[in-house]
Amino acid sequence: MKLTKKLAINTAAIALVFTLTACSGMSRQDKNTAVGAGAGAVLGAVLTGGSAVGTVGGAAVGGVIGNQVKPKH
């Protein structure tokens, strides 16, 4: 079980890094969505012990929250 949890966390972290490096042509809202999804995936994986459902659910919730965040101007 520990191997699965470690693998899920590492995979989510690598996906987050790749997502952030691909953000050069994205709008601010798109970047917020991507960051929220990545952070949500990592948090979901940690909270559910590496469960795939928890990781995907965390990514979905994080993406929605990131999409709705408005930067202060």
Residue, then its C-alpha position, 0 to 999 in steps of 0.5 A: m500500500k505504501l508503494t501505491k501511495k508513493l507512486a500516486i503522489n509522485t505521478a501527481a507531482i510530475a503531472l503538476v510540473f509538466t502542466l506548469t511548464a506548458c502554461s506559457g500561452m494560457s490565460r490567467q484563468d486557464k493557469n489557475t484551473a491547471v494549478g488548482a487541478g494539480a494541487g487538488a490531485v496531490l491533496g486527493a491522493v494524500l488524503t485517500g492514501g493514493s486512491a485513484v478515485g481520490t486523486v481524480g476527484g481532488a483534481a476535479v474539485g481543485g480545477v473547479i476552484g482554480n477556475q473560479v478564483k479571480p486575481k485581485h487587480 
